[in-house]
Amino acid sequence: MTVFDEFNEVKIKGLPQILVIFGESRELVGELKNQLLTEVNFEPTDLSQAYYDLTPSNSDLALEDLESLPFFSDSRLVILENLVNLTTAKKSVLDEKQLKRFENFLDDPPETTQLVLILYGKLDSRLKVVKKLKAKAALLEAQELKSQELIQYFSRISPLPKAVLSLIAAKSNDNFSVMKQNIDLVQTYALGREVTLDDVEKVVPKSLQDNIFALTDLIFKGKIDEARDLVHDLTLQGEDLIKILAILTNSYRLYLQVKLFQNKGWQENQQVAFLKMHPYPVKLANQLVRKLNVRSLKTGLSDLIKLDFDIKTSAADKSYLFDITLIRLTLKKN
């Protein structure tokens, strides 16, 4: 069950007196915040509702709102964002006296007041006030969604076919906000018609993983100049060589596993189930390694592992070491 499923249950049961939305994924916390504001029909001019993005300058006013009885309605909703004192961020927006006032509210919250806290980060469970909060509040922790959870979530709110969403998820590196942007992008491109897999390939920007697959394709085909140019372009775009190396090494591990699966006669769906990963990279890997042999992949993986060690221990320039290994990999007969 994802945090969005949990939030749907909260909506069905009705907003609890104290609700805490928190998590290290700013994108997911932000999405839940937007859904909450929609659910409660939040209006800044509604005197029965109050929202504060907490700062030292507005903290007293926020606490006064929290402590006050409603004047023009039977109940009052107070939303406090960024009460960082409650997180592990080692920052403060409330001083000691203000934090004590908040703790007093938790001890005896007025029945007419509902409180929603929106926090970016982990709750600091060591704190006395957090322990009280956990005892009184409903907690919604926004954790990163796995690939299938992303596809399931967006299939509920988007008309796109699951195959299209699956490809977008893969090209978005299973990142919630990037996937959301890419869905908007392909829908805008399609101009109301059904979005196809070709649309996704044409419109969604290449991820670093896509470029690494392209790089390994050039390596396996012995195209040294094109391979070096691609690495150069990636570094010009701000990608770090260490990050490129890490993904390239993981890709070689995948290629070796897939080649061993091919030799055993395993189908792609069997490979995906065993590896517990997205079908898209497994499909690309199967295409890339079909004409390769296990020995060359093992040697290539060994070279990349050695390169990682050399970069971390050698005084030589990492670009030079990477280039030498890239030439060695590309000029080998596969």
Buried (B, 14 or more C-beta within 10 A) or exposed (E): EBBBEBBBEBEEEEBBBBBBBBBBBEBBBBBBBEBBBEEBEBEEEEEBBBBBEBEEEEBBEBBEBBBBEBEEEEBBBBBBBBBBBBBBBEEBBBEEEBBEBBBEBBEEBBEBBBBBBBBBBBBBEEBEBBBBBEEBBBBBBBEBBBBEBBBBBBBEEBEBBEEBBBBBBBBBBBBBBBBBBBBEBBBEBBEEEEBBEEBBEEBBEEBBBBBBBBBBBBBBEBBBEBBBEBBEEBBEEEBEBEEBBBBBBBBBBBBBBBBBBBEEEBEBEEBBEEBEBBBBBBBBBBEBBEEBEBEBBEBBBEBBBEBBEBBEEEEEEBEEBBBBBBBEBBEBEB
